[in-house]
Amino acid sequence: MNRNKDNTPLNTRLQALNTLLVRERQAITHLRMGQLDDIQQEKTQLLKALHQPGQAVDDESAGLINTIKVNNERNRMLLESGLQLIRRLQDNVFRRLALTYAAHGRSLAIGAGPRLLNRSV
């Protein structure tokens, strides 16, 4: 059985990391953004504990590592698509709220697309 320096079996640590990635996905999909910081800190600690250069990896560990890679990539894609959605929403809100003022102090809403404005509205 493969063990880390602190004598914890490798598969136990890998399973803990996979469980953490599942929790991360649940936090992302349920929009529990406050939990992501704690999960990130736990993930960093687990990855530091797992970093053992030259450690032998058996077939069971290799299978867990592949599962971790799949779950990590899925979470990355979820976070990336969420950020893209936020950017699009933010752009739409700013376009709708963009105001400019005419020469006489009246506000003039600017919508999407190019427009020429006449100063004497």
C-alpha positions as CSV (number, residue, x, y, z in Angstrom):
1,M,0.0,0.0,0.0
2,N,1.4,3.4,-1.0
3,R,1.8,5.9,1.9
4,N,2.7,9.5,2.2
5,K,5.4,10.9,4.6
6,D,2.8,11.1,7.4
7,N,1.9,7.4,6.8
8,T,-1.6,8.2,5.3
9,P,-2.4,5.8,2.5
10,L,-2.2,7.5,-0.9
11,N,-5.7,6.3,-1.9
12,T,-7.2,7.9,1.2
13,R,-5.8,11.3,0.3
14,L,-6.9,10.9,-3.4
15,Q,-10.4,9.9,-2.3
16,A,-10.5,12.9,0.0
17,L,-9.5,15.2,-2.9
18,N,-12.2,13.6,-5.2
19,T,-14.8,14.1,-2.5
20,L,-13.7,17.7,-2.2
21,L,-14.1,18.2,-6.0
22,V,-17.6,16.8,-5.8
23,R,-18.4,19.3,-3.0
24,E,-16.9,22.1,-5.1
25,R,-19.2,21.1,-8.0
26,Q,-22.2,21.2,-5.7
27,A,-21.2,24.7,-4.5
28,I,-20.8,25.9,-8.0
29,T,-24.0,24.5,-9.3
30,H,-26.0,25.7,-6.3
31,L,-24.4,29.1,-6.4
32,R,-22.8,28.8,-3.0
33,M,-19.9,31.0,-3.8
34,G,-19.1,31.6,-0.2
35,Q,-18.1,28.0,0.2
36,L,-15.6,28.1,-2.7
37,D,-12.9,29.9,-0.7
38,D,-12.9,27.3,2.1
39,I,-12.9,24.5,-0.5
40,Q,-10.0,26.1,-2.3
41,Q,-8.0,26.2,0.9
42,E,-8.8,22.6,1.7
43,K,-7.8,21.6,-1.9
44,T,-4.5,23.5,-1.5
45,Q,-3.7,21.6,1.7
46,L,-4.6,18.2,0.2
47,L,-2.5,18.9,-2.9
48,K,0.5,19.9,-0.8
49,A,0.1,16.6,1.2
50,L,-0.1,14.6,-2.0
51,H,3.0,16.1,-3.5
52,Q,5.5,13.3,-3.0
53,P,8.0,13.1,-5.8
54,G,8.9,9.6,-6.7
55,Q,6.0,8.0,-5.0
56,A,4.8,4.8,-6.6
57,V,1.2,4.8,-8.0
58,D,-0.7,1.5,-8.3
59,D,-3.6,0.8,-10.6
60,E,-6.2,1.8,-8.0
61,S,-4.4,5.1,-7.4
62,A,-4.2,5.7,-11.2
63,G,-7.9,5.2,-11.5
64,L,-8.6,7.7,-8.7
65,I,-6.2,10.2,-10.3
66,N,-8.1,9.9,-13.6
67,T,-11.4,10.5,-11.8
68,I,-9.9,13.5,-10.1
69,K,-8.8,14.9,-13.5
70,V,-12.3,14.5,-15.0
71,N,-14.0,16.1,-12.0
72,N,-11.4,19.0,-11.9
73,E,-11.9,19.7,-15.6
74,R,-15.7,19.6,-15.2
75,N,-15.5,22.1,-12.3
76,R,-13.1,24.3,-14.4
77,M,-15.6,24.4,-17.2
78,L,-18.5,25.2,-14.9
79,L,-16.6,28.1,-13.3
80,E,-15.5,29.4,-16.7
81,S,-19.0,29.3,-18.2
82,G,-20.3,31.0,-15.0
83,L,-17.7,33.8,-15.4
84,Q,-18.7,34.2,-19.1
85,L,-22.4,34.5,-18.1
86,I,-21.5,37.1,-15.5
87,R,-19.5,39.1,-18.1
88,R,-22.4,39.0,-20.6
89,L,-24.9,40.1,-18.0
90,Q,-22.6,42.8,-16.8
91,D,-22.2,44.1,-20.4
92,N,-25.9,44.1,-20.9
93,V,-26.7,46.0,-17.7
94,F,-24.0,48.6,-18.4
95,R,-25.3,49.1,-22.0
96,R,-28.8,49.7,-20.7
97,L,-27.7,52.0,-17.9
98,A,-25.3,54.0,-20.0
99,L,-26.4,57.6,-20.0
100,T,-25.1,60.8,-21.5
101,Y,-26.3,64.3,-21.0
102,A,-27.4,66.6,-23.8
103,A,-26.3,70.3,-23.9
104,H,-29.4,71.4,-21.8
105,G,-28.8,68.8,-19.1
106,R,-31.4,66.3,-20.1
107,S,-30.3,62.7,-19.9
108,L,-30.2,60.6,-23.1
109,A,-30.1,56.8,-22.9
110,I,-27.6,55.1,-25.2
111,G,-28.6,51.6,-26.4
112,A,-26.5,49.0,-28.0
113,G,-24.9,49.7,-31.4
114,P,-23.2,52.7,-32.8
115,R,-25.1,56.0,-32.8
116,L,-24.2,59.6,-33.6
117,L,-25.4,62.1,-31.0
118,N,-26.2,65.6,-31.6
119,R,-25.2,67.9,-28.8
120,S,-28.3,70.1,-29.2
121,V,-31.0,67.6,-28.3
